[in-house]
Amino acid sequence: MMNQITLQVNGETRSCLSQTPLPELLQQLGFNPRLVAVEYNGEILHRQFWTETKIENGDRLEVVTIVGGG
């Protein structure tokens, strides 16, 4: 059964359904998954692991938007 959980995203408390896949959560929060880097519970999470990463209660995410410039 899916339950509402709380997590920290960039220092703010947020909520989502338990076991939400990371790419889905990023989209729900308004991020373009192709343009961000993610720190998951203190570790940089390589993009190849995003689809298998399911959000759990108390997780901490830092999401950084990649910006091009010159």
Secondary structure as UniProt FT lines:
FT   STRAND          4..9
FT   TURN            10..11
FT   STRAND          12..17
FT   TURN            18..19
FT   HELIX           22..28
FT   TURN            29..30
FT   HELIX           33..35
FT   STRAND          36..40
FT   TURN            41..42
FT   STRAND          43..44
FT   HELIX           47..49
FT   TURN            50..52
FT   TURN            57..58
FT   STRAND          60..65
//
